[in-house]
Structure formats: C-alpha cells, structure tokens
Amino acid sequence: MPRTSTATSRAASIPAQTLVVDNGGYSIKAGLVSSSTADPAPTTCHVIPNCIAKSNRDRRTYISSQLDACRDFGALQFRRPVEKGYVVNWDGERAIWEFEFGDKGRLKGLEPKNVNLLLSEAPNAPQRVQEMSDQIVFEEFGFSSAYRSIGW
C-alpha cells in the first residue's frame, strides 16, 4: 500500500472553495472563489443590502436581497446591523447571513462546512466583536476555516 505524504493528505482535506465576504455597513459584497485549477469557474460577486426592513403599511419584513421585490419604499423602516464598520446587532446580521447563505438568498446551496471564509473587518475592531464574529462563523454556520482581514 503506497504511503501518502502529510502535505498531500492536508491538501486533499482543504475545501476547494473560499467565500470572500466584505461585510459593510450598507451592503455585503460576497463571492465564491475556487482554488482548483481544474475548475476555473468564473467568480461572481454579489452586492447584497445589509439591512432588515419592515413595512408599516402591510407589516411585511424584508431581509437583505428580498428588497428587490419591494415596490413601495415610502413606509419602510430600516435596521442595519453594522454601525461605523462594526457589527452591533449580531441577531440581525445572523438573520441576513442565514437568508443569503441559505436556500433562498443569492448564495443558495452554500455548504459552509465545505467552504473556507475570508471575512473583512474594520481596523482596530474590539476584542468582543472579533470573538462574536468567530462564534457566528464557526459555531453557528460551521465554516471549515476562516481568516479575518482588515477591509480597505
């Protein structure tokens, strides 16, 4: 039985796709990048509203990209989970990520356990914000690996 090197077995266990997310205050820019040279699929970047809006007229709630279906913006109340570059409402951000990375959003069919994550964050982010980010990324969504980078 041939022996495989440790580097080869590690490379085989690393997911072939990386989700790049710039989690901005107004919008989320996200796209999947393939690290496989055998699958040169084009990278598509999605610009997703980073908000939850509620209509006062019909009491409907719109989560992120559902705003595309909204026809009357006059009576909407917007809640944004990011202020001054920092996530201040993790429940709201979790709802947006669940919708967008789930079966209904723009990145439908995403299996976080089979995907690496590259996530931008504001410079000098407080330790608590970083801890909450790690908790959401690994415990709630179960991404294979994650790297936080300062967004420019």
C-alpha positions in Angstrom: 0.0 0.0 0.0 1.6 3.3 -1.1 2.1 6.0 1.6 0.8 9.5 1.0 2.7 12.5 2.3 1.2 14.6 5.0 1.2 17.6 2.7 -0.9 15.7 0.1 -3.4 14.5 2.6 -3.8 18.0 4.1 -4.3 19.5 0.6 -6.9 16.9 -0.1 -8.8 17.9 3.1 -8.8 21.7 2.4 -12.0 22.8 0.8 -11.7 23.9 -2.9 -13.9 27.0 -2.5 -13.4 30.1 -0.5 -16.2 32.6 0.3 -14.9 36.1 0.3 -17.2 38.5 2.3 -16.8 42.2 2.8 -19.4 42.8 5.5 -20.0 46.6 5.0 -22.4 48.9 6.8 -24.6 49.5 3.7 -24.0 46.4 1.7 -22.3 43.0 1.8 -20.1 42.1 -1.1 -19.7 38.4 -1.4 -18.4 35.8 -3.9 -17.1 32.3 -4.1 -13.6 31.7 -5.4 -12.4 28.3 -6.5 -8.8 27.3 -5.6 -8.9 24.4 -8.0 -7.2 24.9 -11.3 -9.3 22.0 -12.7 -12.5 24.0 -12.2 -11.9 27.5 -13.5 -15.4 28.6 -12.8 -15.9 32.4 -13.1 -16.2 34.3 -9.9 -19.4 36.2 -9.4 -19.6 38.9 -6.9 -22.9 39.6 -5.3 -23.8 43.0 -3.7 -26.4 42.4 -1.0 -28.1 45.0 1.0 -27.0 44.7 4.7 -30.3 45.5 6.3 -33.6 44.3 7.5 -36.6 46.4 6.5 -40.2 46.4 7.9 -43.1 47.9 6.1 -45.5 49.9 8.2 -48.3 49.5 5.6 -48.5 45.8 5.2 -46.3 44.7 8.2 -44.1 42.7 5.8 -40.4 42.1 6.7 -37.8 42.2 4.0 -34.4 40.6 4.7 -31.5 41.8 2.6 -32.0 40.8 -1.1 -35.7 40.5 -0.6 -35.8 44.3 -1.0 -35.6 43.6 -4.8 -39.3 42.6 -4.5 -40.4 45.7 -2.6 -42.3 48.2 -4.7 -43.1 50.8 -2.0 -40.1 52.1 -0.1 -42.0 55.1 1.4 -43.1 53.3 4.6 -40.1 51.2 5.3 -38.2 51.2 8.5 -34.6 50.1 8.0 -32.5 48.4 10.7 -28.8 48.0 9.9 -26.7 45.6 12.0 -23.4 47.4 11.2 -22.6 50.9 12.6 -19.3 52.7 11.9 -17.8 49.5 10.5 -18.6 47.3 13.5 -21.4 44.7 13.8 -23.5 45.9 16.7 -26.6 43.7 16.2 -25.5 40.1 15.8 -29.0 38.8 15.7 -29.8 40.9 12.7 -26.5 40.0 11.0 -27.1 36.3 11.6 -30.6 36.6 10.1 -29.1 38.2 7.0 -26.4 35.6 6.6 -28.8 32.7 7.2 -31.1 34.1 4.4 -28.3 34.8 1.9 -26.2 31.7 2.5 -29.3 29.5 2.8 -31.7 28.2 0.1 -33.4 31.5 -0.7 -30.6 34.0 -1.0 -28.1 34.9 -3.6 -25.5 32.3 -2.5 -28.0 29.5 -2.3 -26.7 26.0 -2.0 -23.7 27.1 0.0 -22.5 24.4 2.4 -20.3 26.3 5.0 -18.6 23.1 6.3 -17.2 22.6 2.8 -16.1 26.3 2.3 -13.3 28.5 3.6 -14.2 32.0 4.7 -12.3 35.2 4.1 -14.1 38.0 6.1 -13.2 41.6 6.2 -13.4 43.6 9.4 -12.9 47.2 10.4 -9.4 48.3 11.7 -8.9 48.1 15.4 -12.0 46.0 16.0 -12.8 45.5 19.6 -11.9 42.0 21.0 -15.6 41.3 21.8 -16.6 42.0 18.1 -13.9 39.6 17.0 -15.0 36.9 19.4 -18.6 37.2 18.3 -17.5 37.0 14.7 -15.6 33.8 15.4 -18.6 32.4 17.3 -21.0 33.1 14.5 -18.6 31.8 11.8 -17.6 28.5 13.5 -20.4 27.6 15.9 -23.5 28.9 14.1 -22.5 28.3 10.5 -19.7 25.8 10.8 -17.3 27.1 8.2 -14.3 24.9 7.6 -11.8 27.7 8.2 -11.8 31.4 8.5 -9.5 34.3 8.1 -10.3 37.9 9.2 -8.7 40.7 7.3 -8.8 44.4 7.6 -11.1 45.8 4.9 -9.9 48.8 2.9 
